[in-house]
Amino acid sequence: MEDNSLSITSFVVRFIHSGRPDNVALRGSILNVQTNEEHVFVHWDEAVEFIRRFVTLTAEEEAEE
């Protein structure tokens, strides 16, 4: 019998900036809603690595980085 159970993983992403957006580096925090685990990031790649700890990203999504 095939397992058709649905698994949902949710994240809240907060972007933090001070000053004009055109000259400020992207930084923020990401929260896994189910585990309440939060990670602060300075580069978007760090947020993606955090997400990968909980879900498998497809090759197409990885190519978009």
N, C-alpha and C positions, 0 to 999 in steps of 0.2 A: 504494500500500500504506500502510495506517495504522500510525503509530508507537505501539506499545503498551508502550514501555519504562517500567519502574517507576523512579521517582526518590524517594529517601528523604532527608529532611533531619531531623536530630535535634538537640535542644537540651537542655541541662541548666540548670535554673533553681535558683539558691541564694538563699534569703531570709535576710537578716541582721537581727537585732534584739538590742537590749540593753535590758532593762527589761521592764515589763509590756506585753503585746501590744496592749492597748486604748488606749494613749496614745503609741505609737511609730509613726512614719511607715514605710510599706513601702519597703524598699530591698533591693538584692541585686545579683546578677550573673547573666548569661546567657551560656552557652557554646555555640557552634555546633560540634558534635562532628566534622563532616567537615572543617572548615577550621581548627579549634582557635582560632578567633577569639572573644575574650571581651569583653563590654561590661558596665560597671557602671551600674546605674540607681538613681535615687531615686524615680522615678514609674513606674508600670506602663506608661504610654504609651511610655516610652523603650524598654522591653523589646519591646513590640509593633512599634515602628519598626525595631528591630534584626532581628526575625523577618521583617518585610516585605522586607528586603534579600535574603532567600534564598528566600522562598516567597510566592505570591500568596494573600492571604486573601480569602475569599468575602464578599459583601455581608452575609450573615447574621452572620458572625463579626465584621465591622466594626461592625454595629449593636449587638452585645453589649457593646462597650467602654464 
